[in-house]
Amino acid sequence: MRAAALILPLLLLAACKDEPKFEERFDKAAKEVEARAKAMDADIAAADKAAKDAGEEAPAKALPSPSLPANPPPSSGE
């Protein structure tokens, strides 16, 4: 029983270690996002190069022309 009384406070102290500060967590997340973005850019560049080497045309950069409106014409109320 005495051993449990001595060990319990030590376990509680070990469980209460400092969590990383907001700035540290933010910096870590920002580095991860930047690394993912660079990897995506590299994948896109490789896919574009492979398509160009295969003789395919590069994808169009402009948006397609608008089609008919999605809303139906107004009703006459009849």
C-alpha positions as CSV (number, residue, x, y, z in Angstrom):
1,M,0.0,0.0,0.0
2,R,2.9,2.3,0.8
3,A,4.5,1.6,-2.6
4,A,1.2,2.5,-4.4
5,A,1.1,5.7,-2.4
6,L,4.7,6.6,-3.5
7,I,4.3,5.5,-7.1
8,L,0.9,7.2,-7.8
9,P,2.2,10.8,-7.5
10,L,5.1,9.9,-9.8
11,L,2.8,8.6,-12.4
12,L,0.6,11.7,-12.2
13,L,3.7,13.9,-12.7
14,A,4.8,11.9,-15.7
15,A,1.3,12.2,-17.3
16,C,1.3,16.0,-16.9
17,K,4.2,16.8,-19.1
18,D,4.0,20.1,-21.1
19,E,2.2,20.0,-24.4
20,P,3.8,21.8,-27.3
21,K,2.9,25.4,-27.7
22,F,0.6,26.7,-30.4
23,E,3.5,28.2,-32.4
24,E,5.3,24.9,-32.4
25,R,2.2,23.0,-33.5
26,F,1.5,25.6,-36.2
27,D,5.1,25.5,-37.5
28,K,5.0,21.7,-37.7
29,A,1.6,21.7,-39.5
30,A,2.8,24.5,-41.9
31,K,5.9,22.4,-42.8
32,E,3.8,19.3,-43.5
33,V,1.4,21.3,-45.7
34,E,4.3,22.8,-47.6
35,A,5.8,19.4,-48.2
36,R,2.5,18.0,-49.4
37,A,2.1,21.0,-51.8
38,K,5.6,20.5,-53.2
39,A,4.9,16.8,-53.7
40,M,1.6,17.6,-55.5
41,D,3.3,20.1,-57.7
42,A,6.0,17.6,-58.6
43,D,3.3,15.0,-59.4
44,I,1.4,17.4,-61.7
45,A,4.6,18.5,-63.4
46,A,5.6,14.8,-64.0
47,A,2.1,14.0,-65.4
48,D,2.2,17.1,-67.7
49,K,5.6,16.1,-69.0
50,A,4.5,12.5,-69.5
51,A,1.4,13.7,-71.4
52,K,3.5,16.0,-73.5
53,D,6.0,13.2,-74.3
54,A,3.1,10.9,-75.3
55,G,1.9,13.6,-77.8
56,E,-1.2,14.5,-75.9
57,E,-2.3,18.1,-75.8
58,A,-2.0,20.1,-72.6
59,P,-5.3,20.5,-70.7
60,A,-7.1,23.7,-71.5
61,K,-6.5,26.5,-69.0
62,A,-9.7,28.4,-69.7
63,L,-13.1,27.5,-68.3
64,P,-15.6,25.9,-70.7
65,S,-18.2,28.2,-72.2
66,P,-21.4,28.5,-70.1
67,S,-24.3,26.3,-71.2
68,L,-28.0,26.9,-70.8
69,P,-29.1,28.2,-67.5
70,A,-29.9,25.6,-64.8
71,N,-33.1,27.3,-63.8
72,P,-36.3,26.7,-65.7
73,P,-38.1,29.6,-67.3
74,P,-40.5,31.4,-65.0
75,S,-44.0,30.0,-64.9
76,S,-47.1,32.0,-65.8
77,G,-48.8,30.9,-62.5
78,E,-51.5,28.8,-64.1
